[in-house]
Amino acid sequence: MKIIAILIFLVIIVSLGTALYHLVKRKDGDESGKTAKALTVRIGLSLLLFVLIAIAFVTGLIQPHGIGARIQQIQYENAQKQAPNP
């Protein structure tokens, strides 16, 4: 999953670079279409990456660590304390 996310992120950066190239080298109206298409591809890939990361998080393929993981651990411990013991 991490490799897929990294590859999508790299393609997003390439798409952003392509849009910048077409924006700088624009000579007529045709180039602005290429810029818009590259930016549209970047937005689509960004949404895809966000959805894939969310799915991976929900299914447990990736685990949070750092601040978010500590908050989750505290919430879990508090829920365990509040749960009635059988």
Order of alpha helices (4+ residues) and beta strands (2+ residues): alpha-alpha-alpha
